[in-house]
Amino acid sequence: MLDRAKGGIIFIRDGTTLPPISSVTTDAFLPNWRIVTSHDRSALARSIEGCNWYFFYLAGSIQTTVLGGNTLTALRKAVKHILMKRSDDKLNSLEITAIVSRHFIGIPLTTFTAHSRHIQERIALVPEGDFVSSVPATSIAEPAAKQQPALASRS
């Protein structure tokens, strides 16, 4: 187990189906979550993709700041906070992408940044049942040239 956290740490939800990778080892970290100890992020991604599976990386970071330095205890607190923030998603893994330690009035603070990840065999991230029910059925009588309004987003 690590004594100081660094970016690239991967956590996998218990019960996640993994491709036939023989050398991935994990340790219990939090209830229902395990930390990958045998691979860093890039090695795990290569192993998963080498089996023709997919290791999705979702945009949109999740950040939390906890009291304490860059220790295993601070990492546990941070992962708990991050999992509470994303409790509604059904994704099966999480990556710590950045860790910044600093002091404020002599008090150590550490900010952890994470991204949701997902491991699966299919290329579509949408679950099969949701995908089928979310596609609107068009009737033959509807004009084919009907256009949907464009969505604009500012980042």
Sequence and secondary structure as in RCSB ss.txt:
>XXXX:A:sequence
MLDRAKGGIIFIRDGTTLPPISSVTTDAFLPNWRIVTSHDRSALARSIEGCNWYFFYLAGSIQTTVLGGNTLTAL
RKAVKHILMKRSDDKLNSLEITAIVSRHFIGIPLTTFTAHSRHIQERIALVPEGDFVSSVPATSIAEPAAKQQPA
LASRS
>XXXX:A:secstr
  SS  TTEEEEETT    S SS  EEEEETTEEEE S  HHHHHHHHHHTT EEEE SS EEEEEESSSSHHHH
HHHHHHHHHHTTT    EEEEEEEEEEEETTEEEEEEEEEEEEEESSS  S HHHHHHHS    TTS TT     
     
